[in-house]
């Protein structure tokens, strides 16, 4: 099975110089927890609801004046539409991430693959449980 078969297509995006408040409102409006961050036609980051909480709210910064570029993650993991889902899962496990940006053959943004997509659209519960366990385990066990 290829990523294109289960990814969420045509994701909403946000401009890098938009306010965090605008990003949060967009997430609420479209019922999503992630927005790819764009500068012109290039993906320069990804911002999640968790990024907003940890990098803006917890730091007592003003979401109305703080820019998305302050909250976003710039280390983005990509895959292509024709990537095998098992390979995409391996990438998610390795990076301990819940979402992958999906690019088309022209390197344009075509979708996002999330753990939720995998959970609702794949029919391999054993594989899903294994992946979730590895993604969620702490990086440093004390």
C-alpha positions as CSV (number, residue, x, y, z in Angstrom):
1,X,0.0,0.0,0.0
2,X,1.3,3.5,-0.9
3,X,1.1,6.6,1.2
4,X,-1.2,8.3,-1.4
5,X,-3.9,5.7,-0.6
6,X,-4.3,6.7,3.1
7,X,-2.8,10.3,3.5
8,X,-4.9,13.3,4.1
9,X,-4.8,15.3,0.8
10,X,-4.6,19.0,0.2
11,X,-3.6,20.1,3.7
12,X,-4.1,23.6,5.0
13,X,-1.0,25.7,5.2
14,X,0.1,28.9,7.0
15,X,2.5,31.6,6.1
16,X,5.7,31.8,8.1
17,X,5.0,35.4,9.1
18,X,1.4,34.8,10.2
19,X,0.7,35.1,13.9
20,X,0.4,32.1,16.1
21,X,-3.2,33.2,16.9
22,X,-4.0,33.0,13.2
23,X,-2.5,29.5,13.1
24,X,-4.5,28.4,16.1
25,X,-7.7,29.7,14.6
26,X,-7.0,28.0,11.3
27,X,-6.3,24.7,13.2
28,X,-9.6,25.1,15.0
29,X,-11.5,26.0,11.9
30,X,-10.3,23.0,9.9
31,X,-10.1,20.7,12.9
32,X,-6.4,19.9,12.4
33,X,-3.4,19.8,14.7
34,X,-0.7,20.6,12.2
35,X,-0.1,23.2,9.5
36,X,2.8,23.1,7.0
37,X,4.5,26.5,7.2
38,X,5.2,28.2,3.8
39,X,7.4,31.0,2.6
40,X,6.3,31.8,-0.9
41,X,5.9,28.3,-2.4
42,X,8.5,26.5,-0.2
43,X,7.8,24.5,2.9
44,X,10.0,26.0,5.6
45,X,8.6,24.3,8.7
46,X,5.7,22.6,10.3
47,X,3.7,23.9,13.3
48,X,1.6,21.8,15.6
49,X,-0.8,22.5,18.3
50,X,1.8,21.1,20.7
51,X,4.5,23.5,19.3
52,X,2.2,26.4,20.0
53,X,1.6,25.3,23.6
54,X,5.3,24.5,24.4
55,X,7.0,27.3,22.5
56,X,4.5,30.2,22.9
57,X,2.0,29.6,25.7
58,X,4.3,27.9,28.2
59,X,6.9,30.6,27.6
60,X,4.3,33.3,28.3
61,X,4.6,34.8,24.8
62,X,1.7,36.6,23.2
63,X,0.1,34.4,20.5
64,X,-1.3,37.5,18.8
65,X,2.1,39.1,18.2
66,X,4.3,36.0,18.1
67,X,5.0,34.7,14.6
68,X,4.5,31.1,13.4
69,X,8.2,31.1,12.6
70,X,8.9,31.3,16.3
71,X,6.8,28.3,17.1
72,X,7.5,26.1,14.1
73,X,9.8,23.1,13.8
74,X,12.2,23.4,10.9
75,X,13.5,19.8,10.9
76,X,10.8,18.3,8.6
77,X,10.6,14.7,7.6
78,X,9.2,14.1,4.1
79,X,8.1,11.1,2.1
80,X,6.7,10.8,-1.4
81,X,3.2,9.8,-2.4
82,X,4.5,6.5,-3.8
83,X,6.4,5.6,-0.6
84,X,5.3,2.3,0.8
85,X,3.3,2.8,4.0
86,X,5.5,0.4,5.9
87,X,8.6,2.5,4.9
88,X,6.7,5.7,6.0
89,X,6.0,4.0,9.4
90,X,9.6,3.1,9.8
91,X,10.5,6.8,9.2
92,X,8.0,7.9,11.8
93,X,9.3,5.3,14.3
94,X,12.9,6.4,13.7
95,X,12.2,10.1,14.1
96,X,9.5,9.6,16.8
97,X,7.1,11.7,15.0
98,X,3.3,11.5,14.5
99,X,3.1,13.1,11.0
100,X,5.0,13.1,7.7
101,X,4.8,15.7,5.0
102,X,4.0,14.1,1.7
103,X,5.4,15.5,-1.6
104,X,4.3,14.9,-5.1
105,X,6.6,14.0,-8.0
106,X,7.3,17.7,-8.5
107,X,8.2,18.1,-4.8
108,X,5.1,20.1,-4.1
109,X,3.1,19.5,-0.9
110,X,0.3,17.0,-1.7
111,X,-0.6,15.7,1.8
112,X,0.2,14.7,5.3
113,X,0.4,11.2,6.6
114,X,-0.5,11.0,10.3
115,X,-0.8,8.2,12.8
116,X,-4.5,8.9,12.8
117,X,-4.6,8.2,9.0
118,X,-2.9,4.9,9.6
119,X,-5.1,4.0,12.5
120,X,-8.3,4.6,10.6
121,X,-7.4,3.5,7.1
122,X,-5.0,0.5,7.5
123,X,-6.3,-2.8,8.7
124,X,-3.3,-4.1,10.5
125,X,-3.9,-3.5,14.2
126,X,-0.8,-5.4,15.2
127,X,1.5,-3.2,13.1
128,X,-0.2,-0.1,14.3
129,X,0.3,-1.0,17.9
130,X,4.0,-1.8,17.4
131,X,4.5,1.6,15.6
132,X,2.7,3.6,18.2
133,X,4.6,1.9,21.0
134,X,7.9,2.8,19.3
135,X,6.9,6.4,18.4
136,X,5.7,7.1,21.9
137,X,8.5,5.5,24.0
138,X,10.8,8.0,25.7
139,X,14.0,8.8,23.8
140,X,16.1,8.5,27.0
141,X,15.1,5.9,29.6
142,X,16.6,6.7,33.0
